[in-house]
Amino acid sequence: MVCCEVHLIGVPYSWPGADNMTKPYPPRYRTPLTNLVALLGLLLLSTVAWAAPEAIGTLAEAQGRVEINGTPMSAGAELRLGMRVVTGADGRAVLKFLDGQTVNLNPSSVFWIKNYRYAKDKPQDNRSSLELLKGGMRFISGAMSKESPEAIRIDTPVATLGIRGTEFTVALGSLCLMVHSGAVAVTAAGKTLVANASQIVFVADANTPPRLVPAPELRAPCAPPREAGGAAPPAAVIAGCACRSLLTTATTGAGATSSTTAGTGVGAGTGAGTGAGAGAGAGAGAGAAAGGISSTTTAAVAAAVAGGAAALIHHANQDDQDASP
C-alpha cells in the first residue's frame, strides 16, 4: 500500500510507510545536485557555528606607522589573540586590554599577543602571555595582576618577566628593566631576580643571569671601543652604559635624550611637570613613578622615563660621598 508521494527534484517517488521521516533517500536519488545541496548546508552550519576570536582589547592610540599582522592600523582597532603589533621608527602604540592592563610600545618595536583571557568572575581562568620581540615598552598592570598575578607572563629573547602588580619600563638590545612600582621577577639562565620599585635590572644575554644595576653604575662613562686583543671592560661598566643607553635613547625613540644628559642627571625631566622633588632629574623620576602613561602625552612620558634613570643617578651622587664626580 502506498501512503505518500514525495517529489525529489521534480521526480515523483512513493514508498510504503513514508510517514517514517527518518528513512534515508534511496541511493538512486542521491544525485550530484543533492550532494551539492547537502555540502552547502554543512558549510553554512559550520560558518554559523564558527565565530572570530572575541576582542580582548583595543589599540587605544597609534602615532606614526603602526601595523597589526602586517596591516597599517589606526586608533580604535580591536586586539585579538595571535596578533602581532609592529611600530615603525616614527611609531608609538598604546594597547589597552580588558582588565585595564596597558602596554605602551616604543618606536621600532615588535609585540606579540600570544594568549590572553580575562574571566572577571573566575580568576583561576585568567591568563596573559605576551612577548616583546624587539624594541621597548612600558607596562602597566591591570586587575588581573591583583586577582591572579601568577597568570601574567611576558617573554623576551633574553629573559622572562613575571608580573607582581607593577609598572615598569623595559628595553631590548641586551635587556634593561626599570621598575616604577610594584615588583618584577626577571628570569634568565635558570636564575630569578625580583626587582622592586626604583631598581634597575640588566641581562646581557639569554645565557647570563640577571643582576641589579646600582645607580652609581649608571653615571660611569662608557668604555671606549675595545681594540683587538684588548681586555674587556668591567661588567659594571657594560651594564651601566647599556642600561643608560637603553633607558634613554631607546625609550625616547629618536635619541632626543642622550646618554650624556641622562648621566649628568639634568634636563631629562622637562616633560614630567607633575614630578616633585629636588632637581630636574628627581622631579622627572617622581613624575614617571606617580603619573603613569597618558595616551595623549607620550612624548612627555618618554622624557619622564629617561628622567627616572637620571633621578637615580642624581640621588646616587648625593648619597655616595666617596664617589668621583
C-alpha positions as CSV (number, residue, x, y, z in Angstrom):
1,M,0.0,0.0,0.0
2,V,1.3,3.5,-0.9
3,C,0.6,6.1,1.8
4,C,2.5,9.0,0.5
5,E,4.2,10.5,-2.6
6,V,7.3,12.7,-2.4
7,H,8.7,14.8,-5.3
8,L,12.5,14.8,-5.4
9,I,13.7,17.4,-7.9
10,G,10.6,17.0,-10.0
11,V,10.7,13.2,-9.8
12,P,7.7,11.6,-8.0
13,Y,8.7,8.9,-5.6
14,S,6.5,6.8,-3.3
15,W,7.2,4.1,-0.8
16,P,5.3,2.3,1.8
17,G,5.5,3.8,5.3
18,A,6.8,7.1,4.0
19,D,5.4,8.7,7.2
20,N,8.6,7.4,8.8
21,M,10.7,10.5,8.0
22,T,13.9,9.0,9.4
23,K,14.1,6.8,6.4
24,P,17.0,7.9,4.1
25,Y,16.7,8.7,0.5
26,P,17.2,5.7,-1.7
27,P,20.6,5.6,-3.2
28,R,19.3,6.1,-6.8
29,Y,18.0,9.5,-5.9
30,R,21.3,10.8,-4.4
31,T,22.3,12.8,-7.5
32,P,25.3,15.2,-7.7
33,L,22.9,18.1,-7.2
34,T,21.5,16.7,-4.0
35,N,25.0,16.1,-2.7
36,L,26.0,19.7,-3.5
37,V,23.0,21.0,-1.7
38,A,23.9,18.9,1.4
39,L,27.5,20.1,1.2
40,L,26.4,23.7,1.1
41,G,24.2,23.1,4.0
42,L,27.0,21.7,6.1
43,L,29.3,24.7,5.1
44,L,26.5,27.1,6.2
45,L,26.1,25.4,9.5
46,S,29.9,25.4,10.1
47,T,30.1,29.1,9.3
48,V,27.3,29.9,11.8
49,A,29.0,27.8,14.4
50,W,32.4,29.4,13.9
51,A,33.0,32.9,15.1
52,A,36.0,35.1,15.0
53,P,38.0,35.3,18.3
54,E,36.5,37.8,20.6
55,A,38.2,41.2,21.1
56,I,40.5,41.3,24.1
57,G,41.4,44.9,23.9
58,T,41.9,47.9,21.7
59,L,44.6,49.9,20.0
60,A,43.9,53.0,22.2
61,E,46.4,55.2,20.4
62,A,48.6,54.9,17.3
63,Q,51.1,57.5,16.2
64,G,53.2,57.2,13.1
65,R,53.4,53.8,11.5
66,V,51.7,51.1,13.5
67,E,50.9,47.7,11.9
68,I,48.9,44.7,13.2
69,N,49.6,41.5,11.4
70,G,51.3,43.4,8.6
71,T,48.3,45.8,8.0
72,P,48.5,49.5,8.9
73,M,46.1,50.3,11.7
74,S,44.8,53.4,13.4
75,A,43.4,54.0,16.9
76,G,40.3,52.1,17.7
77,A,41.3,48.8,16.1
78,E,40.4,45.7,18.1
79,L,43.0,43.4,19.6
80,R,42.6,39.6,19.3
81,L,44.7,36.6,20.2
82,G,47.7,35.9,18.0
83,M,48.0,39.5,16.8
84,R,51.5,40.9,16.2
85,V,51.9,44.7,16.7
86,V,54.8,46.4,15.0
87,T,55.7,50.1,15.3
88,G,57.9,51.9,12.8
89,A,60.8,54.2,13.5
90,D,58.3,57.0,13.9
91,G,55.6,54.9,15.5
92,R,54.1,54.5,19.0
93,A,51.2,52.4,20.2
94,V,49.1,52.2,23.3
95,L,47.4,48.8,23.8
96,K,44.7,48.5,26.4
97,F,43.4,45.1,27.5
98,L,40.0,44.1,29.0
99,D,41.4,44.1,32.6
100,G,42.9,47.5,32.3
101,Q,46.4,46.2,31.5
102,T,48.2,48.7,29.3
103,V,51.2,48.3,27.0
104,N,52.9,51.4,25.6
105,L,55.1,50.4,22.7
106,N,58.2,52.4,21.7
107,P,59.3,53.1,18.2
108,S,60.8,50.2,16.2
109,S,59.2,47.6,18.5
110,V,57.6,44.2,17.8
111,F,55.0,42.8,20.3
112,W,53.1,39.6,20.1
113,I,49.8,38.7,21.9
114,K,50.3,35.0,22.4
115,N,47.5,34.3,24.8
116,Y,45.0,36.4,26.9
117,R,41.9,35.7,28.8
118,Y,40.2,37.7,31.4
119,A,37.5,36.0,33.3
120,K,36.4,38.5,35.9
121,D,34.3,36.1,37.9
122,K,36.7,33.2,37.6
123,P,40.2,34.4,38.3
124,Q,41.6,30.9,38.1
125,D,40.9,31.1,34.4
126,N,42.8,34.3,33.9
127,R,45.9,34.2,31.7
128,S,48.1,36.8,29.9
129,S,51.0,35.5,27.8
130,L,52.7,38.3,25.9
131,E,56.1,38.6,24.1
132,L,58.3,41.6,23.4
133,L,60.4,40.6,20.4
134,K,62.2,43.8,19.7
135,G,62.4,47.4,20.9
136,G,60.9,48.6,24.2
137,M,57.8,49.2,26.1
138,R,56.2,50.5,29.3
139,F,53.9,48.0,31.0
140,I,51.2,49.0,33.5
141,S,49.3,46.1,35.1
142,G,45.6,45.9,35.4
143,A,43.0,44.0,37.5
144,M,44.5,40.6,36.6
145,S,47.7,41.3,38.5
146,K,45.7,41.7,41.7
147,E,43.4,38.7,41.1
148,S,45.9,36.2,39.7
149,P,49.4,37.6,39.3
150,E,50.9,34.2,38.5
151,A,48.8,34.2,35.3
152,I,50.8,37.0,33.7
153,R,54.0,36.3,31.8
154,I,56.0,38.4,29.4
155,D,58.7,36.7,27.3
156,T,61.6,38.4,25.6
157,P,64.5,36.9,23.6
158,V,66.7,37.5,26.7
159,A,64.6,36.8,29.8
160,T,61.1,36.0,31.1
161,L,59.2,38.6,33.2
162,G,56.8,37.7,36.0
163,I,54.4,40.5,37.0
164,R,53.5,41.2,40.6
165,G,51.2,44.2,40.3
166,T,53.5,46.6,38.8
167,E,54.6,49.3,36.3
168,F,57.9,49.1,34.6
169,T,59.9,50.1,31.5
170,V,61.9,47.6,29.6
171,A,64.2,48.0,26.6
172,L,65.8,45.3,24.5
173,G,69.3,45.1,22.9
174,S,70.5,43.3,25.9
175,L,67.7,43.7,28.4
176,C,67.4,46.6,30.8
177,L,64.3,47.0,33.0
178,M,63.4,49.8,35.4
179,V,60.7,49.2,38.0
180,H,58.5,52.2,38.7
181,S,56.1,50.5,41.2
182,G,55.4,47.0,42.4
183,A,57.8,44.2,41.6
184,V,59.0,42.2,38.6
185,A,60.6,38.7,38.7
186,V,63.2,38.5,35.9
187,T,64.4,35.0,34.9
188,A,67.3,34.2,32.7
189,A,69.9,31.4,32.6
190,G,67.9,29.5,35.2
191,K,68.1,32.3,37.8
192,T,65.4,34.5,39.0
193,L,65.8,38.0,40.5
194,V,63.0,40.0,41.9
195,A,63.3,43.8,41.4
196,N,61.3,46.3,43.4
197,A,60.4,49.9,42.8
198,S,63.3,52.1,41.7
199,Q,65.5,49.2,40.9
200,I,67.1,48.5,37.6
201,V,67.9,45.0,36.2
202,F,70.3,44.2,33.5
203,V,70.5,40.9,31.5
204,A,73.4,40.8,29.0
205,D,72.0,37.8,27.1
206,A,69.9,34.6,27.5
207,N,72.9,32.8,29.0
208,T,73.6,35.3,31.6
209,P,71.7,35.6,35.0
210,P,70.0,38.9,35.7
211,R,71.7,41.4,38.0
212,L,70.8,44.7,39.7
213,V,72.4,47.8,38.4
214,P,73.2,50.2,41.3
215,A,72.6,53.8,40.5
216,P,76.3,54.8,40.6
217,E,77.0,52.4,37.7
218,L,74.6,54.5,35.5
219,R,76.8,57.5,35.7
220,A,80.0,55.6,34.9
221,P,81.4,56.7,31.5
222,C,81.1,54.1,28.7
223,A,84.3,52.3,27.9
224,P,86.0,53.2,24.6
225,P,85.8,50.6,21.8
226,R,88.0,47.6,22.6
227,E,90.9,47.1,20.4
228,A,91.8,43.7,19.0
229,G,93.2,41.6,21.8
230,G,92.4,44.2,24.4
231,A,90.8,43.4,27.8
232,A,87.0,43.6,28.0
233,P,85.7,46.4,30.1
234,P,84.4,45.6,33.6
235,A,80.9,44.1,33.8
236,A,79.7,47.2,35.8
237,V,80.8,49.5,33.0
238,I,79.0,47.4,30.4
239,A,75.8,47.2,32.4
240,G,75.7,50.8,33.4
241,C,76.4,52.0,29.9
242,A,73.9,49.6,28.3
243,C,71.1,50.5,30.7
244,R,71.7,54.2,30.5
245,S,71.6,54.0,26.7
246,L,68.6,51.6,26.6
247,L,66.5,53.5,29.1
248,T,67.1,56.9,27.4
249,T,67.7,56.7,23.7
250,A,65.6,53.5,23.1
251,T,62.7,54.9,25.2
252,T,62.6,58.3,23.7
253,G,62.8,56.6,20.3
254,A,64.6,59.5,18.5
255,G,67.7,59.9,20.7
256,A,66.4,63.2,22.0
257,T,67.8,62.5,25.4
258,S,71.5,61.5,25.1
259,S,73.3,59.2,27.5
260,T,75.5,62.1,28.5
261,T,72.4,64.1,29.5
262,A,71.0,61.2,31.5
263,G,74.3,60.6,33.1
264,T,74.5,64.2,34.5
265,G,71.0,64.0,35.8
266,V,69.9,67.3,34.3
267,G,67.5,68.3,31.7
268,A,65.8,65.0,31.2
269,G,62.6,65.7,33.1
270,T,61.2,68.7,31.2
271,G,58.1,66.8,30.1
272,A,57.1,65.5,33.5
273,G,55.7,68.6,35.0
274,T,53.8,66.8,37.7
275,G,57.0,65.4,39.2
276,A,58.0,66.8,42.6
277,G,61.5,66.6,44.1
278,A,64.9,68.2,44.1
279,G,66.4,68.9,40.8
280,A,65.2,68.3,37.3
281,G,66.1,64.6,37.3
282,A,64.4,64.0,40.6
283,G,61.2,65.8,39.5
284,A,61.1,63.7,36.3
285,G,61.6,60.5,38.3
286,A,58.8,61.2,40.6
287,G,56.5,62.2,37.7
288,A,57.3,58.9,35.9
289,A,56.5,56.9,39.0
290,A,53.4,58.7,40.0
291,G,51.9,59.9,36.8
292,G,51.8,56.7,34.7
293,I,51.4,57.0,31.0
294,S,48.8,59.2,29.3
295,S,47.9,58.2,25.8
296,T,47.9,61.9,24.8
297,T,51.3,62.8,26.3
298,T,53.6,60.0,25.1
299,A,56.5,62.4,24.4
300,A,56.3,63.8,28.0
301,V,56.2,60.3,29.3
302,A,59.3,59.2,27.3
303,A,61.1,62.2,28.9
304,A,59.9,61.1,32.3
305,V,61.2,57.6,31.8
306,A,64.6,59.0,30.9
307,G,64.3,61.3,33.9
308,G,63.7,58.3,36.1
309,A,67.1,57.0,35.3
310,A,68.5,60.4,35.7
311,A,66.8,60.7,39.1
312,L,68.6,57.6,40.4
313,I,71.9,58.9,39.2
314,H,71.2,62.3,40.9
315,H,70.4,60.7,44.2
316,A,73.4,58.4,43.9
317,N,75.6,61.4,43.6
318,Q,74.1,62.9,46.7
319,D,74.2,59.7,48.8
320,D,77.6,58.3,47.7
321,Q,80.0,60.9,49.2
322,D,83.1,58.8,48.2
323,A,82.1,58.6,44.5
324,S,84.1,60.5,42.0
325,P,82.2,63.4,40.4
